[in-house]
């Protein structure tokens, strides 16, 4: 069949090249699993042609070791290119056992799911690696004071570890969502044919098991018509990108103030300003996360306001967007991981910055409330007046004296009591409640996170092993399962 030049150039050629680069192995696995399922049929014709089906399976294995077909304007896609090679070797009658109860609809959706399983596991692995680097930094900085901001203004003292563990909590949720997304993804469309299944008694549970799926998709129409699993995939990916883009923004701000220093291999100098150490790795990570969001929208809008049926909108037409999304997110994750692994927080500068802020005023108000029968509103007002007075005099809060408070109508505090109330380190250490920044609290949090991280790594290894085993079983020449 001769296709129009515009259709060949804009659809068939790019889709063929994409499938050749990204999907060929998955096609061969899915085709092999389907033929093995056909071979198990009790139909007398099937039983009479067992040797022919074995020859077909042998040729499918040989295709794995041959150069992949190149684009041919007379062949619509990679599946038919494989068919063409098989027919040239075995004849149409033998290859017909591949096409029994098989449609490109269910085959394509199976292959797309198989590819997305690998992309999901690859992102889970990258997030786990990033998390390991983050936890290592947290362990080193349990007592490193950090002035946290609210509304772009210095807020209160916390620690680097407390901040990082806030990010870690979100990463933990992202990992749970990614594993859950994999579980929902891991059902097999194969055997659904065009949409209504097949009158041949294909054992879809066997096919699913051969390909490492947990089960068949339970409705044959849904198997070829649903795109929610793709939307779930991109939603999980863009959620990761959103969280990490905010984290990167903070790291860039700290790098601009020399509070966080990247290694030489992750910065770039200026063509004219000799002193510059531009944190370019972080900037590029940020753009990768932004581009992840852009790729996600291509997938989401392709599934919007279309019929519930097998369509190109969420089939071949958006596979490139899924891979583009993966490439951008994977790049951002790898860059950010390198920055965490090789970056250093400057503890001296962070401590000095803490001492020059007014961010312990809340603790002064709490001290007045605890020991001098002030309501918090009264204590808040007095602490604010003290901060304002010292600011007008060009002094920092840590320089306040008991006389300063007395002159404002407040009580006379002992020097030691006032000093501790204004000390950023004491501020942090006093906050020992659940989720607080006190080092012993955060240390316990890190310990729990490390245990959870080990469990996630084990879960990931198990899923990788399942896929590797199913692929190896399909590649090996062996007797069929009973």
Buried (B, 14 or more C-beta within 10 A) or exposed (E): EEBEEEEBEEBBBBBBEBBBEBBBBBBBBBBBBBBBBBBBBEEEEBEEBEEBBBBBBEBBBEBBEEEBBEBEBEBBBBBBBBBBBBBEBBEEEBBBBBBBBBBBBBBBBBBBBBBBBBBBBBBBBBBBBBBBBBBBBBBBBBBBBBBBEEEEEBBBBBBBBBBBBBBBEBBBEBBEBBBEBBEEBBBBBBBBBBBEBBEBEBBBBBBBBBBBBBEBBEEBBBBBBBBEBBBBBBBBBBBBBBBBBEBBEBBBEBBEEEBBBBEEEBBBEEEEEEEEBBBBBBBBBBBBBBBBBEBBEBBBEBBEEEEEEBBEBBBBBBBBBBBBBBBBBBBBBBBBBBBBBBBEBBBEBBBEBBBEBBBBBBBBBBBBBEEBEBEEEBBBBBBBBBBEBBEEEEEBBBEBEBEBBEEBEBBEBEEEEBEBBBBBBBBBBBBEEEEBBBBEBBBEBBEEBBEBBEEBBEBBEEBBEBBEEBBEBBBEEEEEEE
